[in-house]
Amino acid sequence: MVELKDDERLDYLLAENMRIIQSPSVFSFSTDAVLLAHFSYLPVHKGKVVDLCSGNGIIPLLLSARTNVHITGVEIQERLFDMAQRSIEYNNRQHQISMKMGDVKEIEQLLHHSHYDVVTCNPPYFNTPPGDKRNVNEHYAIARHEVLCTLEDTIKASSFLLKQGGKASFVHRPGRLMDILSLMRKHRLEPKRLRFVYPKPGREANTILIEGIKDGKPDLKILPPLYVYDNQNEYSQEVHDMLFGHNETNNNMI
C-alpha cells in the first residue's frame, strides 16, 4: 500500500507496469519525460546515473525499467521529493533509485565530481517572466520557468557530475537550441545526437532531444524525426510503444 496525501492519485505507467503518485495541484509529468527516458543512453549492468530536476521521480522510474544500475534523482521541491520517495517505495525500487533533495546550483554539496556515467535532465524551459505574469501556482512556475535554476545551471551541473566520456541528455524546446549548443560546448559537453520531435507530420517541431559527451570530439548526428501523433491523431507507433509497451493495442491517452 501507499500513503496518498491531500489530492494525490496513483497513475499508471503502463509500459513499465508501475504506478506513480501525481497531484493536480503539482506540475505532473508530460510526454517529454517519457521521450527523454527512451532517448537517453543507459548502461545495462555497470555504471551510475543521475537525473536532475526529477520532480515526482518519473524519469528515474522509467529509466529503472531499462537498466540494472543505480539511479540518483535530484529535486529541490520538498513536496515533489516526498512524492518521488513514496512512488519509489511503492514500486519496490528503493534498492535501485535514491533521491537527493537539494539545489542543482549547489550540486557539489550533494553528489561527487566526475563520478557518473550518465546524466539526464528535463529542465525548466522558459526564462523567468515578470512577477505579474508568473503562474500563481509555485510548483507550475518552478517547473516551467527558470525560477530556481537556469539552463546553464543544469548543463554546468551535468558536466560536473560526469566522468570523462560520460553522456548527458536533455529535452528542451527548439527555440533554445542555439543556447543549448553553445552552453554545452562551454561546459565541455560536446553535442553528439540531436532529434527533433514533431506533434504530427506537417507541423513544426516543438521539442528537441539532445545528447552530449563530456570532452567528446565534434561529430553531431541529426537523428530521424519523431512524430508524437499521426495524421489520424493517434499516437505514432514509436510513441505508442513507449507509453503502452509493444503488446498493447489500446491507443488512448493515459
Buried (B, 14 or more C-beta within 10 A) or exposed (E): EEEEEEEBEEBEBBBBEBBBBBBEEBBBBEBBBBBBBBBBBBBEEEBBBBBBBBBBBBBBBBBBBEBEBBBBBBBBBEBBBBBBBBBBEBBEBEEBBBBBBBBBBEBEEBBEEEEBBBBBBBBBBBEBBEEEEBBEEBBBBBBBBBBBBBBBBBBBBBBBBBBEEBBBBBBBBBEBBEBBBEBBBEBBBBBBBBBBBBBBEEEEBBBBBBBBBBBBEEEBEEEEEBBBBBEEEEBBEEBBBBBBEEEEEEBEEE
